[in-house]
Each structure stands twice: as C-alpha cells, then as structure tokens.
C-alpha cells in the first residue's frame, strides 16, 4: 500500500482531510510502515520557501512533531529558480482603496512588460476582497479568470418571481394580505405596465384607506377614470393574478409555477434577453429546486415553499450556481483554497489582516452542528488550519511573492496585520514597506471604478398630479425623519402611499402602545385613580397581539408574545409607584402652522405639573441601538438624531398650539425593554430642548418643506439596505446580476 500526503497543506478539514486521518493511518501500520519525507521543491525560489517554512514551523500539529526522527527542511531544486535573489515583498497601504489601486497598477505594469497574464495570480481568503480589483481591471480591458458562486435567490429575476409567489400565497390565504406587494409587482418588466400608470393607481387608492388596490384594478371602468397610458396592461395583470390565486387549491405548486412563468411573460422576456443562455440556466435551476422539493414532499404548498425560503434566508443558506469567467491568457483570481495545486510566476496575496485570516468562528442561533471529523476540536486547531491555508497561498509563487495589507478599511476603521505576517517577519531579511498611491492616481482609479455606474433616479408623476396629492399635505415628525433619511422612500410611502406590510416589530410596538394607553386610560376612568393590576395590563397586551396576528409568522408571534410577557411585568413593577397620574394619552395635534408650514403630530403621553408638561414617547427595541438617534446635532451628525428631532418637533408643536394652554418643559424617551447593556433596569432618557436646537430644527423643517413642495424626490439615500432605492435601481437602471461570491 502506498499513501502520499502533505500535512502542511491539509486545508480541507470540512471535507474530512485532517491531520488525524494521517496519524490514524500511521498508527495502524506503524510496525511495518516506511515514512519518506520529500524535502525537494521544484516550484519556488529558496527565499519563498524559507519564509513559508518560518510560518508553518509555528504549527504544532505536524508529522515532524508527532513522529520521532522526522525533519522537514524544503530546498529549492529547480535550477532556473533556486538561486534567484527575489525575496517576498510585504507591503502596507494606507487603506483598502490604496491597496486595490496598487495591485491594479502592478498588474498593468506586468502586462506592459509582456509577462503572460496567466502567470499572474491574486490570492485572497474570500472572493469579496477582490471585487473592486476585478471591477477595475475589467474597466481597463484586462482579461481575467474567476469562478463566481452566484446565489440565484438574490438575482433580480428570481427575487421578482419569489415576490409574486409570496403575493399569491398571502392572497390565497387571506384576501388583501399581500396588498403591500402589488406596487413592486406592477413594475416587473414582464408585465409591461407603465411606471406612471402604477403610481397613479396607488396614489388614487391611497386617498381612501378602505379602497383596496386589487379590487380597484379588477374593473376596467375604474382604470378609465385615471387617464392612464395603457390601462389594458393593468387589466391583463389583474386577470392573471386573480387566475393564479384561484388555481392555488386546485393544482400543484409545480404546475402553478409553470403557468406563472409562461402567462406572466417571464419566459418570453428571457428568450428575448441578450444573455438568454445564462438567464435560462438561472430559471431552470430555480424550477429544478421546486421540482426536487416537490418530490421530497408531494404536498408541497405555495405557502410552505415561501416559509422554506424564509428559513433559508434566516440561516444564510444559498441556492448557488457557479458562473465561470475564463480567458486562456488572463489574470487568475483565486481563493487560497482554490489555489492549491497551482503555480504562478507572480502571486499577490491581498488583505492580509487579522479580521480576515485570524477571525474566530462564532456560532449563532442558526449554526448547524457538524460531526467532529468536520470541525476543529479547539481554537488552536482553527488557527493552525488558517496558518496552513496561508502557507498554501505563499507556496503558489514560483518567482515573485507579494503580501499586502491596509492600515484601515475604506470607512476609516483600523486594521491589524495578520498574526501570520508577524511570524513571517521573524525572518530578519524581510521588512514591511509602506506604500501610498498619489492623490492623482487614486482619483483616476476612483473615476474608472465609477465609470458607467448610474445613480438610480425615481421617475415622478407629472407636476400637476403631484401638486394635487400635496394639496392638503401637513408635515409630521415621522415624515420629516423619513424625508431626511431617504427622499425616494418618502415619495413612495408618503406621497404615492404605497401600502406597507405591518411587520412583526411594528405590530409588537402597536400592542405595547395599546396596552400602555389602556393602562393609563383605565386609571383615569377609575373612581379611586388606581392603576389596573399587572394581569389586566398583560391581558390588554395579549389581546392586541392576537388582533394583529396576521402580521406575524408563527415563530415571530411566539417570540414577541414571550418578550412582552417577560418585560411588561417588570416594567410595571419598576414604574407603577412613581408614574405621574395627571396625564393625557395619545394626544393629537392638528391644524398647527409654523411660519406658514402646516404641522401635525400625535404625542404618546403628556404628563402635567400644573401648566408645565413633560412629553413622553415610548420606544421598543434595544437601548444600545438608540444611542445615535438620541444625539443632538454635532459635527459628525449635523442633523442630529431622530429621537432628538422628535422631542424638539413636539416642543415646536406645543409652542404653536393656540390658545396656548401648556408649556413643554421637557421631552422623554421611555424604553419598554431593559437596557441590553446591563440587563437590569429600564431606561428613560430626558432630551434637553434648547433655543439653539429649536432654531436648528425649524431650519430643517423649512428646508424639507421647500424640497417636498419642489418635488425633490428623485434621488435617494443609495444605502444598500434601503428598500426603495433598491427598487428604483432594479426597475429603472440597467443592472448587472447581483453576485454572491463563494466563500471557500
């Protein structure tokens, strides 16, 4: 029997390739086994081998440490390379952008020197580290090779199909439960509905809270009243969704999906697409997934399929497809795992920082328990595994090896070089070289990276129509905060009034507010002025939770229900003896003007001390997450936090109230969950209201009002997690597929 293996390159533990297996083999045949250590290396220069050996010598779990009499000192035997004087270069850059730009510059220079591109490799821990470098060399027309792992559940076509399936599932279970999804669905390109037509429909329905969009578009005579460009397309859309909803209980989900992609125009759109081969591969992968799940569970319903996708998202599970970009003479982009067995004249190891290479694996609520043969037995083994991976990356280089890291990321957060670099630097012949790109070079690369990237702009309804929607508009602090956060989100949610689903956090907050209002109202109604007992307080909370049951999944309902049952009794006990009993709850303020600007607001609670009042606003959620929202304007946040703005806004409302009945002396944010930092007490935060603060907020109100009246809604916040900016990008800007890189 003959077996060969390199314990220093054992990097696939998750596939069972572990040092323990080699030692088990050795002990099984120990009496007769002959061990031969191969120390001759025909790939790299001696300098590269020496540096790699200095690194790997820090591992204790090696055969030479467990089998007596073994030694391993690699020597370069390739006569063309062995004696080359090239030492590994270790470079430190100001930030990640500098590092990326320098790597691109180096590749351009090597190309100019006629170095074959396929002899260049950029090696990293995970693919996301190389995204910007790939983007830049692509802009420069340099060929490259990379295997991208794409999560098709994040691709625009599949997210549209999932949203459509979710709508059908919700409507089939409970009419109008999916109303909030209709607006986006009407913008799906396969339905060919004009965006302004969709906006007019929702703006019209938004004026009457009892009018349901699905009912309205069912009747062509309703659409005829809105002066639409192509009402027949909305009618066809309505006919399709009604047909699919009716079919839910009558055919299999697999058959229903087939009808959706055909009747909904998805298949036709793919066949007319310039990248139809790839798009068809994506659709087939998704359809095959549905078929496989249907085979496992012949009774798979549309609702259970959506629940399964939600669980996959929660547990960060992907539905992946490899997309290979290959050029015979191209720069190679590889994870350290993927580089094993390969060799290149020039190797760049990028992002050599501790947060990438020495990051501790942390288990979470969604972590899966794996067999011990597929996991590390302790933290030290995990570190040694990462060290072996770094060793593999280093030994891919034949002639030139560069290892680089940045002092900070692009947001200014400090980086620390990986422990492995510190170990390599034990070789006194190596030093860290600090390099920085010039401002001119950095600016040029930034512009190249931004080339052809379009800023998404929301298409607006015509001026007269928007003016009609704003005719009786009044500004609340909620709307003010929304506009300052994102004008695009404000436009869709507060001007067009696209219905929004009441999620579990909102429904939980509503139940808390309801229970607190009832608590104080019952005290005021009581002849003795006594608060109801704790059980009645909890009962009111549970009643409102059940009333909003449709806003929760089963799991969310139980979690939120238990959270309320846990925190409200303690909250009651902490404050019951000290609550001010002279109060008004949920006080509406309307028809207020500030310098000609109409304002409105609803105050959770007003506490009285004769004519002086303290305004209280309840907040659910973590106290630690509210720190930024509580801040007054400062250099870093010149607009101040949302909670600060809310309290000062209420002060302005109270001051403008006519006839002036009360004087607001203070504002208070009352957190209904315990301080998550101490796990002990509940927290109330008094926010000071100063003259300067009032003047600052008045200026914000005036500026925001002017922009709203001027219809400045086209440009959004551009934040990755903004639902409406993402919607605009996906619907109105030519897009590239959203790539999820494979984490090796």
Residue, then its C-alpha position, 0 to 999 in steps of 0.5 A: x500500500x502506498x499513501x502520499x500526503x502533505x500535512x502542511x497543506x491539509x486545508x480541507x478539514x470540512x471535507x474530512x482531510x485532517x491531520x488525524x486521518x494521517x496519524x490514524x493511518x500511521x498508527x495502524x501500520x506503524x510496525x511495518x510502515x516506511x515514512x519518506x519525507x520529500x524535502x525537494x521543491x521544484x516550484x519556488x525560489x529558496x527565499x519563498x520557501x524559507x519564509x513559508x517554512x518560518x510560518x508553518x514551523x509555528x504549527x504544532x500539529x505536524x508529522x515532524x512533531x508527532x513522529x520521532x526522527x522526522x525533519x522537514x527542511x524544503x530546498x529549492x531544486x529547480x535550477x532556473x529558480x533556486x538561486x534567484x535573489x527575489x525575496x517576498x515583498x510585504x507591503x502596507x497601504x494606507x487603506x483598502x482603496x490604496x491597496x486595490x489601486x496598487x495591485x491594479x497598477x502592478x498588474x498593468x505594469x506586468x502586462x506592459x512588460x509582456x509577462x503572460x497574464x496567466x502567470x499572474x495570480x491574486x490570492x485572497x481568503x474570500x472572493x469579496x476582497x477582490x471585487x473592486x480589483x476585478x471591477x477595475x481591471x475589467x474597466x481597463x480591458x484586462x482579461x481575467x479568470x474567476x469562478x463566481x458562486x452566484x446565489x440565484x435567490x438574490x438575482x433580480x429575476x428570481x427575487x421578482x418571481x419569489x415576490x409574486x409567489x409570496x403575493x399569491x400565497x398571502x392572497x390565497x390565504x387571506x384576501x388583501x394580505x399581500x396588498x403591500x406587494x402589488x406596487x413592486x409587482x406592477x413594475x416587473x418588466x414582464x408585465x409591461x405596465x407603465x411606471x406612471x400608470x402604477x403610481x397613479x393607481x396607488x396614489x388614487x387608492x391611497x386617498x381612501x384607506x378602505x379602497x383596496x388596490x386589487x379590487x380597484x384594478x379588477x374593473x376596467x371602468x375604474x382604470x378609465x377614470x385615471x387617464x392612464x397610458x395603457x390601462x389594458x396592461x393593468x387589466x391583463x395583470x389583474x386577470x392573471x393574478x386573480x387566475x393564479x390565486x384561484x388555481x392555488x387549491x386546485x393544482x400543484x405548486x409545480x404546475x402553478x409555477x409553470x403557468x406563472x412563468x409562461x402567462x406572466x411573460x417571464x419566459x418570453x422576456x428571457x428568450x428575448x434577453x441578450x444573455x438568454x443562455x445564462x438567464x435560462x440556466x438561472x430559471x431552470x435551476x430555480x424550477x429544478x429546486x421546486x421540482x426536487x422539493x416537490x418530490x421530497x414532499x408531494x404536498x408541497x404548498x405555495x405557502x410552505x415553499x415561501x416559509x422554506x425560503x424564509x428559513x433559508x434566508x434566516x440561516x444564510x443558506x444559498x441556492x448557488x450556481x457557479x458562473x465561470x469567467x475564463x480567458x486562456x491568457x488572463x489574470x487568475x483570481x483565486x481563493x487560497x483554497x482554490x489555489x492549491x495545486x497551482x503555480x504562478x510566476x507572480x502571486x499577490x496575496x491581498x488583505x492580509x489582516x487579522x479580521x480576515x485570516x485570524x477571525x474566530x468562528x462564532x456560532x449563532x442561533x442558526x449554526x448547524x452542528x457538524x460531526x467532529x471529523x468536520x470541525x476543529x476540536x479547539x481554537x488552536x486547531x482553527x488557527x493552525x488550519x488558517x496558518x496552513x491555508x496561508x502557507x498554501x497561498x505563499x507556496x503558489x509563487x514560483x518567482x515573485x511573492x507579494x503580501x499586502x495589507x491596509x492600515x484601515x478599511x475604506x470607512x476609516x476603521x483600523x486594521x491589524x496585520x495578520x498574526x501570520x505576517x508577524x511570524x513571517x517577519x521573524x525572518x530578519x531579511x524581510x521588512x514591511x514597506x509602506x506604500x501610498x498611491x498619489x492623490x492623482x492616481x487614486x482619483x483616476x482609479x476612483x473615476x474608472x471604478x465609477x465609470x458607467x455606474x448610474x445613480x438610480x433616479x425615481x421617475x415622478x408623476x407629472x407636476x400637476x398630479x403631484x401638486x394635487x396629492x400635496x394639496x392638503x399635505x401637513x408635515x409630521x415628525x415621522x415624515x420629516x425623519x423619513x424625508x431626511x433619511x431617504x427622499x425616494x422612500x418618502x415619495x413612495x410611502x408618503x406621497x404615492x402611499x404605497x401600502x406597507x406590510x405591518x411587520x412583526x416589530x411594528x405590530x409588537x410596538x402597536x400592542x405595547x402602545x395599546x396596552x400602555x394607553x389602556x393602562x393609563x386610560x383605565x386609571x383615569x376612568x377609575x373612581x379611586x385613580x388606581x392603576x389596573x393590576x399587572x394581569x389586566x395590563x398583560x391581558x390588554x397586551x395579549x389581546x392586541x397581539x392576537x388582533x394583529x396576528x396576521x402580521x406575524x409568522x408563527x415563530x415571530x408571534x411566539x417570540x414577541x408574545x414571550x418578550x412582552x410577557x417577560x418585560x411588561x411585568x417588570x416594567x410595571x413593577x419598576x414604574x407603577x409607584x412613581x408614574x405621574x397620574x395627571x396625564x393625557x394619552x395619545x394626544x393629537x395635534x392638528x391644524x398647527x402652522x409654523x411660519x406658514x408650514x402646516x404641522x401635525x403630530x400625535x404625542x404618546x403621553x403628556x404628563x402635567x405639573x400644573x401648566x408645565x408638561x413633560x412629553x413622553x414617547x415610548x420606544x421598543x427595541x434595544x437601548x444600545x441601538x438608540x444611542x445615535x438617534x438620541x444625539x443632538x446635532x454635532x459635527x459628525x451628525x449635523x442633523x442630529x438624531x431622530x429621537x432628538x428631532x422628535x422631542x424638539x418637533x413636539x416642543x415646536x408643536x406645543x409652542x404653536x398650539x393656540x390658545x396656548x394652554x401648556x408649556x413643554x418643559x421637557x421631552x422623554x424617551x421611555x424604553x419598554x425593554x431593559x437596557x441590553x447593556x446591563x440587563x437590569x433596569x429600564x431606561x428613560x432618557x430626558x432630551x434637553x430642548x434648547x433655543x439653539x436646537x429649536x432654531x436648528x430644527x425649524x431650519x430643517x423643517x423649512x428646508x424639507x418643506x421647500x424640497x417636498x413642495x419642489x418635488x425633490x424626490x428623485x434621488x435617494x439615500x443609495x444605502x444598500x439596505x434601503x428598500x426603495x432605492x433598491x427598487x428604483x435601481x432594479x426597475x429603472x437602471x440597467x443592472x448587472x446580476x447581483x453576485x454572491x461570491x463563494x466563500x471557500 
